[in-house]
């Protein structure tokens, strides 16, 4: 029996208090996303100044994702025993200090370790954000909430990445991370005073930790979601880490042109993601995901075979790819959140984020093993082949999307208090 999506005229509106929460979560997500993606456009500068190979650059990227995976699995054993607010404040503080350590790292080995620490805290922070969205927003408003929060990726591309590239060019590789750590401090303070307490998920929490974790792992819907997320991320992060170095070394783009490309792509992705969030709530999560996934596959082939056509062509290709790749995540996240019962959602989102982080760690290793160079200044070899592998991963994710099912049992969604400073006592 198929369900009919509510019409836009009758669709419940997001309240002012809910928008305040969304903006706060988006600010946290912005700093986390920027910390994660800032390394990628710095790839050419990192490989040159640290005198490292593409494979070693891939290790820097992988350390973040693999550490986030391990931390997510460990956190999943206990996260639903605590207030969502407490978890988010603690992990975000750890993330801020770790990002500062990245900026102060004196060499390759120290940077590798600092990136792993930032990944551990950042991964749990990201899953806590999605768990809060799942607790507060019902299915018919969830797409818009996720779309707004994940728009932080586009905002990071518009403002953060160009600013980070300029800071790295004029003040050194550590400058973007130090600036980001400084920016995270007022965001943490705002979260401390404005983030409400969310403890409804603890009503039935209890029992032995491993029995609770077994519930999550043995749930058929969860297993399908884990596989879906893994291949979805692999389809994107097999090629994203080497996009900027490819544009610079193979297409002849300058650092300033790369900053322009990310800024333009970010502007259109910001607009596109909010539209996609609305379309997800209006036309259905699975339908919108399938459309965006097909476009993403086409744009993957285009962007991994870019000729030297100039900065406008690079910006157009990057824009199409980023809108499609980021646009898939909105309906995908909505489907996955809805596939888990609320009482298991915190542990599920931690494990799901861990799987996503594992993919972001494995994917650069795959492409790093395929992409080579003859010298530090020579073009990259093997990027189109990495694009074909990414298309294969994306196609598997599309097939798995049709196997996801909504959770059988849903509980009442938590209502936010009138003032975001008031705790939710349930």
Secondary structure by P-SEA (a helix, b strand, c coil): cccccccccccccccaaaaaaaaaaaaaaaaaaaaacccccaaaaaaacccccaaaaaaaaaaaaaaaaaaaaaaaaccccccaaaaaaaaaaaaaaaaaaaaacccaaaaaaaaaaaaaaaaaaaaaaaaaaaacccccaaaaaaaaaaaaaaaaaaccaaaaaaaaaccccaaaaaaaaaaaaaaaaaaaccbbbbccccccccccaaaaaaaaaacaaaaaaaaaaaaaaaaccccccaaaaaaaccccccaaaaaaaaaaaaaaaaaaaaaaaaaaacccaaaaaaaaaaaaaaaaaaaaacccccaaaaaaaaaaaaaaaaaaaaaaaaaaaaaccccaaaaaaaaaaaaaaaaaaaaaaaaaaaccccccccccccaaaaaaaaaaaaaaaaaacccccccccccccccccccccccccc
